[in-house]
Structures are given as C-alpha cells and as structure tokens.
C-alpha cells in the first residue's frame, strides 16, 4: 500500500509530519508513505525545508492520499496547471484532507454533496466552494475523510490505517505516539471520532 501526503510551499508541519510519523508505525511489507510535492523541495510556514519523495502526478496513483494544509492553499487552488496534476478517484483511493487541504478537495469537486471538516480560518472559503462545514474534528463519507484543527491530524492517519490495515493496527499506532500516562484515554478518545467511519471494506 502506498500513501501519499500532499505537501505544498507554506505547509503546516503538524499536518504533514504528524501524519507521516504515525503512518510509518505500520511495518507491513509493501507499506510505503511518501511526501508528494509539486517541486523537489518545499518550505514550511515556519521555514522548515522538506525534500519531496514523489510528484503530484505520482500521488494520483497512490492507494491513499492525504492533502495537508498550509498558508498558500488559496494560491494552490487558483493554479489551474497545479490542480490539473491531481487526478484523484475516490472509487479506487482513500482521500483525506487536513484543515485547508479540505479546500483542495472541494475545488477538485471531490466534496460535492458531502459535508466536511476544516479549520476555523479556512471554513468560510470551503463554504464559498459550496461545502457544508461540520463543527467537529473528523468526518468521513465512504472513501473521503476530512479533519479540522492541527491536532486532528492523528485522527486522519488513524482512519487511513484502520481502512487499510484494520482498527487494531490504528489503535496500536496511536498508542505508540500517545503521551505516557494518558495512552488508554488518548486512544479511546481518538477512536471514538474515527471508528464510526471505519466500517467500510478495506481497499484491496
């Protein structure tokens, strides 16, 4: 299974890198997690420079795609050539978005008729795109999931793991990163948000 995390200039480190770390807790042969960017290197909102693993067009072939957020998302969705590189298909892929990444999915037409989660700053832009925004940290409909708030990133990663490897694998990955002394409470709370949306069959 190949999971791509879309990461653009101005990216939020908490979105891309927390998801990357949690998803790498899976050690199954063939499990691969990649940073996908439109350029060889991208700079975060706080000046962290990250080298991409794959291009956006390669991400379109991944089994799961997470769209991270950042300060330049509105510039991304206004760039027709850039958006054209993202050819995603929820009938064969898991698609997730974090905060302003939800705006990318909305502009790609992947949230038509689907409610979504996002951060408070991005909320009006997502609503302008015709998507109803929910006052909660995580929501999924079929193979499309969205999360709102930087620290909702583990929910999105857990959902991807649960759909591809099972709920127990998701619980184990969250347990590893949870604070000592709070692990059981943390995992239980996180899975309360994620588990209701994990009943769909795993992708093959």
PyMOL commands that set and color helices and strands:
alter all, ss='L'
color gray80, all
select helices_A, chain A and resi 13-23+56-59+73-78+80-84+101-107+123-128+150-165+167-177+183-197
alter helices_A, ss='H'
color red, helices_A
select strands_A, chain A and resi 2-6+32-36+41-43+49-51+64-67+94-98+138-141+144-147
alter strands_A, ss='S'
color yellow, strands_A
deselect
rebuild
show_as cartoon
